[in-house]
Amino acid sequence: MSFRNLGKFIPKNLQKIIFKEINAYILSGKALKCFFEDCRNNNGNLKYLEIKGKFIFGQHYFDIAKEFDIELKIQTFK
């Protein structure tokens, strides 16, 4: 299963998710948008997403989260 399809399986009442080890191969901007779209299409209540990973996250990730009214927190490590 890919990250982009994971949003279909998020419980509707889940409001906060923390991913502890994400890398660039899993999480593209397009995959993040698909994830949020699937959460919304399944009447999900996701409000907060925290991502910890080993790559540089650009402003476009925050723009995508804002589009879906989701607070995005990113922590990078080497």
PDB file with one MODEL, atoms N, CA, C and O in Angstrom:
MODEL        1
ATOM      1  N   MET A   1       0.843  -1.166   0.000  1.00  0.00           N
ATOM      2  CA  MET A   1       0.000   0.000   0.000  1.00  0.00           C
ATOM      3  C   MET A   1       0.896   1.238   0.000  1.00  0.00           C
ATOM      4  O   MET A   1       1.902   1.288   0.708  1.00  0.00           O
ATOM      5  N   SER A   2       0.528   2.212  -0.782  1.00  0.00           N
ATOM      6  CA  SER A   2       1.304   3.445  -0.838  1.00  0.00           C
ATOM      7  C   SER A   2       0.709   4.505   0.093  1.00  0.00           C
ATOM      8  O   SER A   2      -0.450   4.414   0.498  1.00  0.00           O
ATOM      9  N   PHE A   3       1.513   5.495   0.419  1.00  0.00           N
ATOM     10  CA  PHE A   3       1.063   6.569   1.302  1.00  0.00           C
ATOM     11  C   PHE A   3      -0.154   7.275   0.719  1.00  0.00           C
ATOM     12  O   PHE A   3      -1.089   7.613   1.445  1.00  0.00           O
ATOM     13  N   ARG A   4      -0.139   7.495  -0.589  1.00  0.00           N
ATOM     14  CA  ARG A   4      -1.224   8.257  -1.214  1.00  0.00           C
ATOM     15  C   ARG A   4      -2.580   7.569  -1.051  1.00  0.00           C
ATOM     16  O   ARG A   4      -3.607   8.248  -1.062  1.00  0.00           O
ATOM     17  N   ASN A   5      -2.616   6.255  -0.900  1.00  0.00           N
ATOM     18  CA  ASN A   5      -3.879   5.533  -0.736  1.00  0.00           C
ATOM     19  C   ASN A   5      -4.265   5.308   0.719  1.00  0.00           C
ATOM     20  O   ASN A   5      -5.362   4.829   1.004  1.00  0.00           O
ATOM     21  N   LEU A   6      -3.387   5.644   1.625  1.00  0.00           N
ATOM     22  CA  LEU A   6      -3.616   5.398   3.047  1.00  0.00           C
ATOM     23  C   LEU A   6      -4.799   6.189   3.607  1.00  0.00           C
ATOM     24  O   LEU A   6      -5.459   5.728   4.538  1.00  0.00           O
ATOM     25  N   GLY A   7      -5.070   7.355   3.062  1.00  0.00           N
ATOM     26  CA  GLY A   7      -6.158   8.202   3.554  1.00  0.00           C
ATOM     27  C   GLY A   7      -7.522   7.536   3.521  1.00  0.00           C
ATOM     28  O   GLY A   7      -8.408   7.893   4.298  1.00  0.00           O
ATOM     29  N   LYS A   8      -7.697   6.577   2.636  1.00  0.00           N
ATOM     30  CA  LYS A   8      -8.971   5.858   2.534  1.00  0.00           C
ATOM     31  C   LYS A   8      -9.247   5.005   3.764  1.00  0.00           C
ATOM     32  O   LYS A   8     -10.391   4.637   4.030  1.00  0.00           O
ATOM     33  N   PHE A   9      -8.196   4.694   4.508  1.00  0.00           N
ATOM     34  CA  PHE A   9      -8.328   3.764   5.624  1.00  0.00           C
ATOM     35  C   PHE A   9      -8.208   4.423   6.998  1.00  0.00           C
ATOM     36  O   PHE A   9      -8.202   3.733   8.017  1.00  0.00           O
ATOM     37  N   ILE A  10      -8.113   5.736   7.029  1.00  0.00           N
ATOM     38  CA  ILE A  10      -8.016   6.463   8.295  1.00  0.00           C
ATOM     39  C   ILE A  10      -9.397   6.497   8.944  1.00  0.00           C
ATOM     40  O   ILE A  10     -10.364   6.896   8.296  1.00  0.00           O
ATOM     41  N   PRO A  11      -9.510   6.092  10.200  1.00  0.00           N
ATOM     42  CA  PRO A  11     -10.818   6.146  10.879  1.00  0.00           C
ATOM     43  C   PRO A  11     -11.389   7.563  10.873  1.00  0.00           C
ATOM     44  O   PRO A  11     -10.653   8.536  11.034  1.00  0.00           O
ATOM     45  N   LYS A  12     -12.679   7.668  10.689  1.00  0.00           N
ATOM     46  CA  LYS A  12     -13.334   8.974  10.567  1.00  0.00           C
ATOM     47  C   LYS A  12     -13.158   9.852  11.793  1.00  0.00           C
ATOM     48  O   LYS A  12     -13.120  11.076  11.667  1.00  0.00           O
ATOM     49  N   ASN A  13     -13.050   9.264  12.969  1.00  0.00           N
ATOM     50  CA  ASN A  13     -12.950  10.068  14.186  1.00  0.00           C
ATOM     51  C   ASN A  13     -11.503  10.382  14.578  1.00  0.00           C
ATOM     52  O   ASN A  13     -11.281  11.072  15.572  1.00  0.00           O
ATOM     53  N   LEU A  14     -10.525   9.900  13.830  1.00  0.00           N
ATOM     54  CA  LEU A  14      -9.122  10.161  14.131  1.00  0.00           C
ATOM     55  C   LEU A  14      -8.780  11.599  13.752  1.00  0.00           C
ATOM     56  O   LEU A  14      -8.999  12.009  12.613  1.00  0.00           O
ATOM     57  N   GLN A  15      -8.244  12.365  14.703  1.00  0.00           N
ATOM     58  CA  GLN A  15      -7.945  13.773  14.461  1.00  0.00           C
ATOM     59  C   GLN A  15      -6.453  14.074  14.407  1.00  0.00           C
ATOM     60  O   GLN A  15      -6.058  15.131  13.914  1.00  0.00           O
ATOM     61  N   LYS A  16      -5.619  13.167  14.902  1.00  0.00           N
ATOM     62  CA  LYS A  16      -4.183  13.434  14.971  1.00  0.00           C
ATOM     63  C   LYS A  16      -3.400  12.189  14.545  1.00  0.00           C
ATOM     64  O   LYS A  16      -3.678  11.078  14.996  1.00  0.00           O
ATOM     65  N   ILE A  17      -2.415  12.404  13.666  1.00  0.00           N
ATOM     66  CA  ILE A  17      -1.547  11.320  13.212  1.00  0.00           C
ATOM     67  C   ILE A  17      -0.101  11.786  13.317  1.00  0.00           C
ATOM     68  O   ILE A  17       0.218  12.926  12.979  1.00  0.00           O
ATOM     69  N   ILE A  18       0.772  10.897  13.788  1.00  0.00           N
ATOM     70  CA  ILE A  18       2.204  11.170  13.825  1.00  0.00           C
ATOM     71  C   ILE A  18       2.921  10.048  13.077  1.00  0.00           C
ATOM     72  O   ILE A  18       2.838   8.881  13.459  1.00  0.00           O
ATOM     73  N   PHE A  19       3.625  10.417  12.005  1.00  0.00           N
ATOM     74  CA  PHE A  19       4.466   9.479  11.270  1.00  0.00           C
ATOM     75  C   PHE A  19       5.896   9.728  11.711  1.00  0.00           C
ATOM     76  O   PHE A  19       6.393  10.848  11.587  1.00  0.00           O
ATOM     77  N   LYS A  20       6.566   8.706  12.223  1.00  0.00           N
ATOM     78  CA  LYS A  20       7.872   8.894  12.846  1.00  0.00           C
ATOM     79  C   LYS A  20       9.059   8.760  11.903  1.00  0.00           C
ATOM     80  O   LYS A  20      10.102   9.358  12.167  1.00  0.00           O
ATOM     81  N   GLU A  21       8.948   8.016  10.836  1.00  0.00           N
ATOM     82  CA  GLU A  21      10.081   7.857   9.919  1.00  0.00           C
ATOM     83  C   GLU A  21       9.586   7.810   8.484  1.00  0.00           C
ATOM     84  O   GLU A  21       9.282   6.744   7.948  1.00  0.00           O
ATOM     85  N   ILE A  22       9.513   8.971   7.880  1.00  0.00           N
ATOM     86  CA  ILE A  22       9.063   9.082   6.496  1.00  0.00           C
ATOM     87  C   ILE A  22      10.249   9.549   5.662  1.00  0.00           C
ATOM     88  O   ILE A  22      11.048  10.369   6.113  1.00  0.00           O
ATOM     89  N   ASN A  23      10.360   9.021   4.437  1.00  0.00           N
ATOM     90  CA  ASN A  23      11.427   9.492   3.563  1.00  0.00           C
ATOM     91  C   ASN A  23      10.855  10.012   2.254  1.00  0.00           C
ATOM     92  O   ASN A  23       9.666   9.847   1.979  1.00  0.00           O
ATOM     93  N   ALA A  24      11.690  10.630   1.462  1.00  0.00           N
ATOM     94  CA  ALA A  24      11.257  11.285   0.227  1.00  0.00           C
ATOM     95  C   ALA A  24      10.622  10.315  -0.763  1.00  0.00           C
ATOM     96  O   ALA A  24       9.798  10.722  -1.581  1.00  0.00           O
ATOM     97  N   TYR A  25      10.989   9.055  -0.702  1.00  0.00           N
ATOM     98  CA  TYR A  25      10.444   8.090  -1.648  1.00  0.00           C
ATOM     99  C   TYR A  25       8.977   7.783  -1.360  1.00  0.00           C
ATOM    100  O   TYR A  25       8.243   7.365  -2.256  1.00  0.00           O
ATOM    101  N   ILE A  26       8.556   7.983  -0.139  1.00  0.00           N
ATOM    102  CA  ILE A  26       7.178   7.699   0.258  1.00  0.00           C
ATOM    103  C   ILE A  26       6.296   8.927   0.147  1.00  0.00           C
ATOM    104  O   ILE A  26       5.144   8.826  -0.274  1.00  0.00           O
ATOM    105  N   LEU A  27       6.815  10.077   0.515  1.00  0.00           N
ATOM    106  CA  LEU A  27       5.975  11.257   0.684  1.00  0.00           C
ATOM    107  C   LEU A  27       6.325  12.378  -0.285  1.00  0.00           C
ATOM    108  O   LEU A  27       7.178  13.218  -0.001  1.00  0.00           O
ATOM    109  N   SER A  28       5.670  12.377  -1.408  1.00  0.00           N
ATOM    110  CA  SER A  28       5.777  13.495  -2.342  1.00  0.00           C
ATOM    111  C   SER A  28       4.621  14.451  -2.054  1.00  0.00           C
ATOM    112  O   SER A  28       3.682  14.101  -1.339  1.00  0.00           O
ATOM    113  N   GLY A  29       4.694  15.631  -2.602  1.00  0.00           N
ATOM    114  CA  GLY A  29       3.591  16.576  -2.447  1.00  0.00           C
ATOM    115  C   GLY A  29       2.296  16.016  -3.021  1.00  0.00           C
ATOM    116  O   GLY A  29       1.221  16.204  -2.450  1.00  0.00           O
ATOM    117  N   LYS A  30       2.404  15.333  -4.142  1.00  0.00           N
ATOM    118  CA  LYS A  30       1.221  14.741  -4.774  1.00  0.00           C
ATOM    119  C   LYS A  30       0.618  13.645  -3.887  1.00  0.00           C
ATOM    120  O   LYS A  30      -0.602  13.539  -3.762  1.00  0.00           O
ATOM    121  N   ALA A  31       1.478  12.840  -3.279  1.00  0.00           N
ATOM    122  CA  ALA A  31       0.991  11.781  -2.385  1.00  0.00           C
ATOM    123  C   ALA A  31       0.299  12.378  -1.165  1.00  0.00           C
ATOM    124  O   ALA A  31      -0.726  11.864  -0.717  1.00  0.00           O
ATOM    125  N   LEU A  32       0.857  13.465  -0.625  1.00  0.00           N
ATOM    126  CA  LEU A  32       0.245  14.122   0.526  1.00  0.00           C
ATOM    127  C   LEU A  32      -1.133  14.667   0.170  1.00  0.00           C
ATOM    128  O   LEU A  32      -2.078  14.538   0.949  1.00  0.00           O
ATOM    129  N   LYS A  33      -1.244  15.269  -0.996  1.00  0.00           N
ATOM    130  CA  LYS A  33      -2.537  15.805  -1.436  1.00  0.00           C
ATOM    131  C   LYS A  33      -3.561  14.685  -1.602  1.00  0.00           C
ATOM    132  O   LYS A  33      -4.706  14.832  -1.174  1.00  0.00           O
ATOM    133  N   CYS A  34      -3.172  13.579  -2.209  1.00  0.00           N
ATOM    134  CA  CYS A  34      -4.083  12.436  -2.364  1.00  0.00           C
ATOM    135  C   CYS A  34      -4.507  11.892  -1.003  1.00  0.00           C
ATOM    136  O   CYS A  34      -5.669  11.534  -0.812  1.00  0.00           O
ATOM    137  N   PHE A  35      -3.578  11.830  -0.066  1.00  0.00           N
ATOM    138  CA  PHE A  35      -3.875  11.371   1.287  1.00  0.00           C
ATOM    139  C   PHE A  35      -4.949  12.252   1.922  1.00  0.00           C
ATOM    140  O   PHE A  35      -5.933  11.743   2.459  1.00  0.00           O
ATOM    141  N   PHE A  36      -4.761  13.575   1.862  1.00  0.00           N
ATOM    142  CA  PHE A  36      -5.735  14.502   2.437  1.00  0.00           C
ATOM    143  C   PHE A  36      -7.079  14.435   1.713  1.00  0.00           C
ATOM    144  O   PHE A  36      -8.127  14.498   2.356  1.00  0.00           O
ATOM    145  N   GLU A  37      -7.062  14.308   0.390  1.00  0.00           N
ATOM    146  CA  GLU A  37      -8.310  14.205  -0.375  1.00  0.00           C
ATOM    147  C   GLU A  37      -9.097  12.968   0.037  1.00  0.00           C
ATOM    148  O   GLU A  37     -10.313  13.032   0.212  1.00  0.00           O
ATOM    149  N   ASP A  38      -8.407  11.848   0.190  1.00  0.00           N
ATOM    150  CA  ASP A  38      -9.085  10.618   0.597  1.00  0.00           C
ATOM    151  C   ASP A  38      -9.644  10.730   2.010  1.00  0.00           C
ATOM    152  O   ASP A  38     -10.739  10.240   2.287  1.00  0.00           O
ATOM    153  N   CYS A  39      -8.897  11.373   2.903  1.00  0.00           N
ATOM    154  CA  CYS A  39      -9.421  11.599   4.261  1.00  0.00           C
ATOM    155  C   CYS A  39     -10.713  12.409   4.195  1.00  0.00           C
ATOM    156  O   CYS A  39     -11.698  12.071   4.851  1.00  0.00           O
ATOM    157  N   ARG A  40     -10.704  13.468   3.411  1.00  0.00           N
ATOM    158  CA  ARG A  40     -11.879  14.334   3.284  1.00  0.00           C
ATOM    159  C   ARG A  40     -13.043  13.585   2.622  1.00  0.00           C
ATOM    160  O   ARG A  40     -14.183  13.674   3.079  1.00  0.00           O
ATOM    161  N   ASN A  41     -12.754  12.855   1.554  1.00  0.00           N
ATOM    162  CA  ASN A  41     -13.809  12.142   0.831  1.00  0.00           C
ATOM    163  C   ASN A  41     -14.466  11.058   1.676  1.00  0.00           C
ATOM    164  O   ASN A  41     -15.604  10.670   1.411  1.00  0.00           O
ATOM    165  N   ASN A  42     -13.760  10.569   2.688  1.00  0.00           N
ATOM    166  CA  ASN A  42     -14.317   9.558   3.596  1.00  0.00           C
ATOM    167  C   ASN A  42     -14.876  10.182   4.867  1.00  0.00           C
ATOM    168  O   ASN A  42     -15.038   9.509   5.885  1.00  0.00           O
ATOM    169  N   ASN A  43     -15.172  11.493   4.792  1.00  0.00           N
ATOM    170  CA  ASN A  43     -15.740  12.235   5.928  1.00  0.00           C
ATOM    171  C   ASN A  43     -14.857  12.170   7.167  1.00  0.00           C
ATOM    172  O   ASN A  43     -15.358  12.151   8.291  1.00  0.00           O
ATOM    173  N   GLY A  44     -13.549  12.136   6.962  1.00  0.00           N
ATOM    174  CA  GLY A  44     -12.609  12.102   8.078  1.00  0.00           C
ATOM    175  C   GLY A  44     -12.516  13.438   8.792  1.00  0.00           C
ATOM    176  O   GLY A  44     -12.849  14.481   8.229  1.00  0.00           O
ATOM    177  N   ASN A  45     -12.060  13.398  10.035  1.00  0.00           N
ATOM    178  CA  ASN A  45     -11.927  14.595  10.868  1.00  0.00           C
ATOM    179  C   ASN A  45     -10.475  14.916  11.189  1.00  0.00           C
ATOM    180  O   ASN A  45     -10.194  15.518  12.225  1.00  0.00           O
ATOM    181  N   LEU A  46      -9.556  14.529  10.329  1.00  0.00           N
ATOM    182  CA  LEU A  46      -8.144  14.771  10.576  1.00  0.00           C
ATOM    183  C   LEU A  46      -7.876  16.269  10.672  1.00  0.00           C
ATOM    184  O   LEU A  46      -8.253  17.033   9.784  1.00  0.00           O
ATOM    185  N   LYS A  47      -7.219  16.684  11.761  1.00  0.00           N
ATOM    186  CA  LYS A  47      -6.920  18.100  11.995  1.00  0.00           C
ATOM    187  C   LYS A  47      -5.424  18.362  12.146  1.00  0.00           C
ATOM    188  O   LYS A  47      -4.982  19.504  12.015  1.00  0.00           O
ATOM    189  N   TYR A  48      -4.638  17.314  12.420  1.00  0.00           N
ATOM    190  CA  TYR A  48      -3.219  17.500  12.729  1.00  0.00           C
ATOM    191  C   TYR A  48      -2.414  16.336  12.164  1.00  0.00           C
ATOM    192  O   TYR A  48      -2.760  15.173  12.367  1.00  0.00           O
ATOM    193  N   LEU A  49      -1.349  16.659  11.462  1.00  0.00           N
ATOM    194  CA  LEU A  49      -0.446  15.643  10.939  1.00  0.00           C
ATOM    195  C   LEU A  49       0.982  16.054  11.272  1.00  0.00           C
ATOM    196  O   LEU A  49       1.427  17.146  10.918  1.00  0.00           O
ATOM    197  N   GLU A  50       1.684  15.173  11.951  1.00  0.00           N
ATOM    198  CA  GLU A  50       3.089  15.412  12.287  1.00  0.00           C
ATOM    199  C   GLU A  50       3.935  14.397  11.535  1.00  0.00           C
ATOM    200  O   GLU A  50       3.656  13.199  11.557  1.00  0.00           O
ATOM    201  N   ILE A  51       4.970  14.893  10.871  1.00  0.00           N
ATOM    202  CA  ILE A  51       5.833  14.034  10.071  1.00  0.00           C
ATOM    203  C   ILE A  51       7.273  14.230  10.513  1.00  0.00           C
ATOM    204  O   ILE A  51       7.762  15.355  10.610  1.00  0.00           O
ATOM    205  N   LYS A  52       7.932  13.132  10.775  1.00  0.00           N
ATOM    206  CA  LYS A  52       9.357  13.162  11.100  1.00  0.00           C
ATOM    207  C   LYS A  52      10.064  12.381  10.008  1.00  0.00           C
ATOM    208  O   LYS A  52       9.673  11.256   9.697  1.00  0.00           O
ATOM    209  N   GLY A  53      11.108  12.968   9.419  1.00  0.00           N
ATOM    210  CA  GLY A  53      11.737  12.281   8.313  1.00  0.00           C
ATOM    211  C   GLY A  53      13.136  12.746   8.002  1.00  0.00           C
ATOM    212  O   GLY A  53      13.679  13.644   8.645  1.00  0.00           O
ATOM    213  N   LYS A  54      13.712  12.104   6.987  1.00  0.00           N
ATOM    214  CA  LYS A  54      15.106  12.315   6.616  1.00  0.00           C
ATOM    215  C   LYS A  54      15.253  13.057   5.292  1.00  0.00           C
ATOM    216  O   LYS A  54      16.121  12.714   4.490  1.00  0.00           O
ATOM    217  N   PHE A  55      14.438  14.048   5.056  1.00  0.00           N
ATOM    218  CA  PHE A  55      14.617  14.843   3.852  1.00  0.00           C
ATOM    219  C   PHE A  55      14.076  16.242   4.072  1.00  0.00           C
ATOM    220  O   PHE A  55      13.419  16.515   5.077  1.00  0.00           O
ATOM    221  N   ILE A  56      14.351  17.110   3.142  1.00  0.00           N
ATOM    222  CA  ILE A  56      13.940  18.508   3.262  1.00  0.00           C
ATOM    223  C   ILE A  56      12.506  18.656   2.764  1.00  0.00           C
ATOM    224  O   ILE A  56      12.178  18.267   1.643  1.00  0.00           O
ATOM    225  N   PHE A  57      11.672  19.219   3.609  1.00  0.00           N
ATOM    226  CA  PHE A  57      10.283  19.478   3.252  1.00  0.00           C
ATOM    227  C   PHE A  57      10.170  20.918   2.785  1.00  0.00           C
ATOM    228  O   PHE A  57      10.630  21.824   3.480  1.00  0.00           O
ATOM    229  N   GLY A  58       9.574  21.150   1.633  1.00  0.00           N
ATOM    230  CA  GLY A  58       9.401  22.502   1.120  1.00  0.00           C
ATOM    231  C   GLY A  58       8.090  23.126   1.568  1.00  0.00           C
ATOM    232  O   GLY A  58       7.237  22.468   2.163  1.00  0.00           O
ATOM    233  N   GLN A  59       7.952  24.400   1.272  1.00  0.00           N
ATOM    234  CA  GLN A  59       6.751  25.150   1.632  1.00  0.00           C
ATOM    235  C   GLN A  59       5.501  24.534   1.019  1.00  0.00           C
ATOM    236  O   GLN A  59       4.416  24.657   1.587  1.00  0.00           O
ATOM    237  N   HIS A  60       5.630  23.874  -0.130  1.00  0.00           N
ATOM    238  CA  HIS A  60       4.451  23.315  -0.794  1.00  0.00           C
ATOM    239  C   HIS A  60       3.725  22.280   0.074  1.00  0.00           C
ATOM    240  O   HIS A  60       2.515  22.103  -0.075  1.00  0.00           O
ATOM    241  N   TYR A  61       4.428  21.602   0.963  1.00  0.00           N
ATOM    242  CA  TYR A  61       3.762  20.655   1.871  1.00  0.00           C
ATOM    243  C   TYR A  61       2.818  21.403   2.819  1.00  0.00           C
ATOM    244  O   TYR A  61       1.702  20.954   3.082  1.00  0.00           O
ATOM    245  N   PHE A  62       3.279  22.540   3.322  1.00  0.00           N
ATOM    246  CA  PHE A  62       2.450  23.348   4.219  1.00  0.00           C
ATOM    247  C   PHE A  62       1.267  23.967   3.472  1.00  0.00           C
ATOM    248  O   PHE A  62       0.172  24.085   4.020  1.00  0.00           O
ATOM    249  N   ASP A  63       1.496  24.360   2.221  1.00  0.00           N
ATOM    250  CA  ASP A  63       0.418  24.917   1.401  1.00  0.00           C
ATOM    251  C   ASP A  63      -0.675  23.885   1.160  1.00  0.00           C
ATOM    252  O   ASP A  63      -1.862  24.206   1.207  1.00  0.00           O
ATOM    253  N   ILE A  64      -0.275  22.658   0.906  1.00  0.00           N
ATOM    254  CA  ILE A  64      -1.249  21.580   0.698  1.00  0.00           C
ATOM    255  C   ILE A  64      -2.053  21.345   1.971  1.00  0.00           C
ATOM    256  O   ILE A  64      -3.276  21.215   1.914  1.00  0.00           O
ATOM    257  N   ALA A  65      -1.384  21.290   3.112  1.00  0.00           N
ATOM    258  CA  ALA A  65      -2.081  21.081   4.389  1.00  0.00           C
ATOM    259  C   ALA A  65      -3.059  22.219   4.665  1.00  0.00           C
ATOM    260  O   ALA A  65      -4.174  21.983   5.131  1.00  0.00           O
ATOM    261  N   LYS A  66      -2.649  23.437   4.383  1.00  0.00           N
ATOM    262  CA  LYS A  66      -3.521  24.601   4.605  1.00  0.00           C
ATOM    263  C   LYS A  66      -4.775  24.517   3.737  1.00  0.00           C
ATOM    264  O   LYS A  66      -5.867  24.881   4.174  1.00  0.00           O
ATOM    265  N   GLU A  67      -4.612  24.041   2.518  1.00  0.00           N
ATOM    266  CA  GLU A  67      -5.738  23.872   1.597  1.00  0.00           C
ATOM    267  C   GLU A  67      -6.819  22.965   2.201  1.00  0.00           C
ATOM    268  O   GLU A  67      -8.006  23.139   1.924  1.00  0.00           O
ATOM    269  N   PHE A  68      -6.403  22.006   3.019  1.00  0.00           N
ATOM    270  CA  PHE A  68      -7.332  21.064   3.637  1.00  0.00           C
ATOM    271  C   PHE A  68      -7.608  21.395   5.104  1.00  0.00           C
ATOM    272  O   PHE A  68      -8.244  20.614   5.812  1.00  0.00           O
ATOM    273  N   ASP A  69      -7.132  22.548   5.554  1.00  0.00           N
ATOM    274  CA  ASP A  69      -7.341  23.013   6.932  1.00  0.00           C
ATOM    275  C   ASP A  69      -6.790  22.014   7.952  1.00  0.00           C
ATOM    276  O   ASP A  69      -7.435  21.702   8.953  1.00  0.00           O
ATOM    277  N   ILE A  70      -5.587  21.524   7.673  1.00  0.00           N
ATOM    278  CA  ILE A  70      -4.918  20.571   8.556  1.00  0.00           C
ATOM    279  C   ILE A  70      -3.612  21.192   9.034  1.00  0.00           C
ATOM    280  O   ILE A  70      -2.827  21.697   8.232  1.00  0.00           O
ATOM    281  N   GLU A  71      -3.385  21.152  10.336  1.00  0.00           N
ATOM    282  CA  GLU A  71      -2.135  21.656  10.897  1.00  0.00           C
ATOM    283  C   GLU A  71      -1.035  20.644  10.605  1.00  0.00           C
ATOM    284  O   GLU A  71      -1.164  19.461  10.919  1.00  0.00           O
ATOM    285  N   LEU A  72       0.032  21.115  10.009  1.00  0.00           N
ATOM    286  CA  LEU A  72       1.146  20.248   9.642  1.00  0.00           C
ATOM    287  C   LEU A  72       2.383  20.652  10.433  1.00  0.00           C
ATOM    288  O   LEU A  72       2.794  21.812  10.425  1.00  0.00           O
ATOM    289  N   LYS A  73       2.965  19.678  11.113  1.00  0.00           N
ATOM    290  CA  LYS A  73       4.216  19.901  11.841  1.00  0.00           C
ATOM    291  C   LYS A  73       5.250  18.956  11.256  1.00  0.00           C
ATOM    292  O   LYS A  73       4.998  17.762  11.095  1.00  0.00           O
ATOM    293  N   ILE A  74       6.420  19.505  10.938  1.00  0.00           N
ATOM    294  CA  ILE A  74       7.462  18.697  10.321  1.00  0.00           C
ATOM    295  C   ILE A  74       8.743  18.792  11.135  1.00  0.00           C
ATOM    296  O   ILE A  74       9.172  19.875  11.535  1.00  0.00           O
ATOM    297  N   GLN A  75       9.341  17.631  11.368  1.00  0.00           N
ATOM    298  CA  GLN A  75      10.623  17.563  12.067  1.00  0.00           C
ATOM    299  C   GLN A  75      11.562  16.728  11.210  1.00  0.00           C
ATOM    300  O   GLN A  75      11.284  15.560  10.937  1.00  0.00           O
ATOM    301  N   THR A  76      12.666  17.318  10.788  1.00  0.00           N
ATOM    302  CA  THR A  76      13.628  16.576   9.974  1.00  0.00           C
ATOM    303  C   THR A  76      14.825  16.165  10.820  1.00  0.00           C
ATOM    304  O   THR A  76      15.194  16.843  11.778  1.00  0.00           O
ATOM    305  N   PHE A  77      15.414  15.048  10.446  1.00  0.00           N
ATOM    306  CA  PHE A  77      16.613  14.568  11.122  1.00  0.00           C
ATOM    307  C   PHE A  77      17.511  13.897  10.104  1.00  0.00           C
ATOM    308  O   PHE A  77      17.069  13.547   9.010  1.00  0.00           O
ATOM    309  N   LYS A  78      18.753  13.719  10.458  1.00  0.00           N
ATOM    310  CA  LYS A  78      19.730  13.123   9.530  1.00  0.00           C
ATOM    311  C   LYS A  78      20.027  11.697   9.884  1.00  0.00           C
ATOM    312  O   LYS A  78      20.826  11.047   9.208  1.00  0.00           O
TER     313      LYS A  78
ENDMDL
END
